[in-house]
Amino acid sequence: MEKKEHWENVYATKSQDQMSWYRDHLDNSLELILQTGVEKDAAIIDVGGGSSTLVDDLLDRDFSDVSVLDISGTAITKSKQRLGSSSQMVNWIVGDITEVDLPDGRFDVWHDRAVFHFLTYAADRRKYVDLVLSSLKPGGHLIVAAFGLEGPQKCSGLDVVQYSPETMQGEFGGQFALVASLDETHNTPFGTTQEFIYCYFKKVL
């Protein structure tokens, strides 16, 4: 099954509380975004935002330039329906992160919870890193959350890559400086736990 078809099927056939990665609020993501100290008009992109409520929380805190990118149009539609008229304040992008084009130097903050670890091919990870490099402003902020070394080896039926802060740094290289990292024990809707790591980098170029 193609990637897009896979994720369209997931979001079309499952409710939020049937998805292992779901949280009511992405508290650690929001806290790290706030730690960047960016202004309310900063350009923020949530990669793989799907039907996540992070966009809601950013709008509630008066951030005015928020983009949400996801491979699943169904997921985007669900978020638009949840937000109602507020959805008009968001730039919605349906696309595969390894194929999509984003404007150069567009974003102050790039946030990704649980997309990067699905990129099991080195070539796809290189495309991702190159896109971050081109679309983040100089001095921009990169926040990536992925399964930790004790996390699952598969998610939603797909293989994943597990990371430590050191191996995540290795993927992004010298163009990014690691500012902070933290561990999260995510309690799934099914009563199990998953280990995530969050890495906050600053673009040094």
VENBELKA-V205749 format. One record per helix or strand of 3 or more residues. SS is the DSSP state (@ for helix, = for strand). FROM is the first residue (numbers start at 0). LEN is the number of residues. If there is no record, write none. Layout:
SS;FROM;LEN / SS;FROM;LEN
This chain:
@;2;11 / @;15;3 / @;26;9 / =;42;5 / @;53;7 / =;64;6 / @;72;17 / =;89;5 / =;106;7 / @;115;3 / @;121;14 / =;135;13 / @;164;11 / =;175;12 / =;192;11
